[in-house]
Structures are given as structure tokens and as C-alpha cells.
Amino acid sequence: MVADSNCPECDAALDTADLKERPPVKAPWHFWLMVIAAVGYLAWRLVEALIWAIANWL
């Protein structure tokens, strides 16, 4: 289908009344759980790196 709602092959008018705007798909809850887990892991690794740096350089 092209922008003017006609068939690109036969140029017949197409009925677009049944095409509805779909709401955006939300990310599932377990995706956000993994994001939180990854952020927590990286934050802990940063804390460990800072502790190691302070212990070895001071």
C-alpha cells in the first residue's frame, strides 16, 4: 500500500477504515528487572574498583 491508499499493483482504492492506530508496546516487567539487576551489578563493581584503588594506591 502506498501513501494515497491505493494498491501499488492494480491502483484500486483500498479500505483503510479498519486500520487502527496501535498503542506503543511496553517493555515487559522482566526486562526492567534485568535492567535493574545490571545497574546494581555495575554499581557494585564500581564500588569494588574504588575500594581496590584506594587500598592499592594509598
C-alpha positions, 0 to 999 in steps of 0.5 A: 500500500502506498501513501494515497491508499491505493494498491501499488499493483492494480491502483484500486482504492483500498479500505483503510477504515479498519486500520487502527492506530496501535498503542506503543508496546511496553517493555515487559516487567522482566526486562526492567528487572534485568535492567535493574539487576545490571545497574546494581551489578555495575554499581557494585563493581564500581564500588569494588574498583574504588575500594581496590584503588584506594587500598592499592594506591594509598 
